[in-house]
Amino acid sequence: DVADDVALESRLKRVSLPALRTLQIVAPPPLRGRITHYVDHLRVLPPLLSGDDLRAHGMAPGPAFGTLLDEARRAQLRGAIATRAAALQWLQQRLDDERRRTC
């Protein structure tokens, strides 16, 4: 379930791989399966956008960088963006919406 993937990554993204491997050994079976899914599929899924992309679209580094990259990652995990081209289009739309709100 994609909503679970977003929540799962939110909870586990700051946990080290050795700690996750330990949890895979000691966790009860349902949780072990979710941790394995995270380690084998979500953790290795490369992000579709980077800070370089944000800078290329005219953003200055700052707190908004992390927020926007987190939003992009959640959209990726939900399946709303699945390719780099779709991610760049998502970014442009997001930035255009933000500019319209501030004008």
C-alpha positions in Angstrom: 0.0 0.0 0.0 1.5 3.3 -1.1 0.2 5.2 1.9 2.0 2.7 4.1 5.2 3.2 2.0 5.2 6.9 2.7 4.6 6.3 6.5 7.2 3.5 6.5 9.9 5.6 4.9 9.1 8.5 7.2 9.7 6.3 10.2 12.7 4.4 9.0 14.7 6.7 6.8 16.9 7.9 9.6 17.6 4.4 10.9 21.0 3.0 9.9 21.2 -0.1 7.7 22.9 -2.1 10.4 20.1 -1.3 12.8 17.5 -2.2 10.2 19.3 -5.5 9.6 19.1 -6.2 13.3 15.4 -5.3 13.4 14.8 -7.7 10.5 16.2 -10.5 12.7 14.4 -9.7 16.0 11.1 -8.2 14.8 7.9 -10.2 14.7 7.0 -11.5 11.2 4.6 -8.8 10.1 7.0 -6.0 11.1 9.9 -8.0 9.7 8.2 -8.0 6.3 7.6 -4.3 6.4 11.2 -3.6 7.3 12.4 -6.0 4.6 10.2 -4.2 2.1 11.7 -0.9 3.1 15.3 -2.1 3.0 14.9 -4.0 -0.3 12.6 -1.7 -2.2 12.1 1.8 -0.8 15.6 2.6 0.7 17.3 1.7 -2.6 14.8 3.6 -4.8 16.7 6.7 -6.0 15.1 10.0 -5.6 13.9 11.6 -8.9 14.9 15.1 -7.9 17.9 16.6 -6.3 19.0 19.9 -4.9 20.8 20.5 -8.2 17.4 20.4 -9.9 16.0 22.9 -7.5 18.9 25.3 -8.1 18.5 24.8 -11.9 14.9 26.0 -11.5 16.0 29.2 -9.7 15.7 28.2 -6.1 18.3 29.3 -3.6 19.4 26.7 -1.1 17.5 27.0 2.2 14.9 25.3 4.4 12.4 25.1 1.4 14.8 22.8 -0.3 14.3 20.0 2.2 10.6 20.5 2.3 10.2 20.4 -1.5 12.5 17.4 -1.8 10.5 15.6 0.9 7.2 16.4 -1.0 8.7 15.1 -4.2 9.8 11.9 -2.5 6.3 11.3 -1.0 4.8 11.9 -4.4 7.3 9.4 -5.8 6.4 6.8 -3.2 2.7 7.4 -3.8 3.2 6.8 -7.5 2.2 10.3 -8.5 5.6 10.8 -10.2 7.4 7.8 -11.6 10.0 9.2 -14.0 12.5 11.9 -14.0 10.6 13.8 -16.7 7.4 13.6 -14.6 9.4 14.8 -11.5 10.7 17.8 -13.4 7.2 18.6 -14.6 5.9 18.2 -11.0 8.6 20.6 -9.8 7.9 23.2 -12.4 4.2 23.1 -11.6 4.8 23.3 -7.9 7.1 26.3 -8.4 4.6 28.0 -10.7 1.8 27.5 -8.2 4.0 29.0 -5.5 4.9 32.0 -7.6 1.2 32.6 -8.3 0.4 32.5 -4.6 3.1 35.0 -3.7 2.2 37.5 -6.5 
